[in-house]
């Protein structure tokens, strides 16, 4: 791949697929570990919230690294790690489903807290990751 070309569609798809498969497996095992620590009676989607915040932090680190080391050859890294791995690892669709379920079950305050903390802490974590990389030597 040269500086002026993007990945061919099949190669791009392969990068995303490989990263996504790894990210999904990591998400599954991280979720199981977090649920084990939180306990079955927690009643709050700790795993999804934690993984979304961690994924946002890692996305910030990736974005910061790519901005700092941009040489035109980062497309494969962006596809493999950003779109694939982190896309498979983070669980925004699960977050949305859990949030709607909380509201549907009448847990308005819990749903509002879950949605607010997930969104605000996720964005803050992304910014922290970005700043961490940008301020590193």
C-alpha positions, 0 to 999 in steps of 0.5 A, a space after each residue: 500500500 502506498 501513501 496515496 492509495 487506500 486499502 483494496 476493498 477485499 484487503 480492507 474487509 479482511 483487516 476489519 474481519 480479523 480485528 473484529 473477530 479478535 475484538 468480539 472474543 476479547 469483549 466476550 471474555 472481558 464481559 464474563 470477567 467483569 460480570 464475575 467480579 460484579 456478581 450475578 445479583 448486581 442488576 446493573 450492566 457493569 460489563 457493558 459500561 466498563 468495556 465501552 469506557 475502556 474501548 473509548 480510552 483505547 480509541 483515543 490512544 489509537 487516534 492520538 497515536 495515528 495523528 502523531 505518527 501520520 505518514 500516510 500508511 496508517 490505513 491498515 492500522 485504522 481498519 484492523 484496530 480502530 474499525 475491527 478490533 475496537 469495533 468488535 470490542 466495544 458494545 454500543 449496540 448492547 448499551 443501547 439495548 440495555 438502556 432501552 430495557 432499563 427504561 422499558 422496565 420503569 427504571 428511569 433513574 437507573 437508566 438515566 444514570 447508566 446512559 449518562 455515565 457511559 456517555 460522559 465517561 466514555 468521551 472523557 476516557 477518549 479525550 484522556 487517551 488522546 491527550 496521553 499520546 499527544 503529550 508523550 515524547 
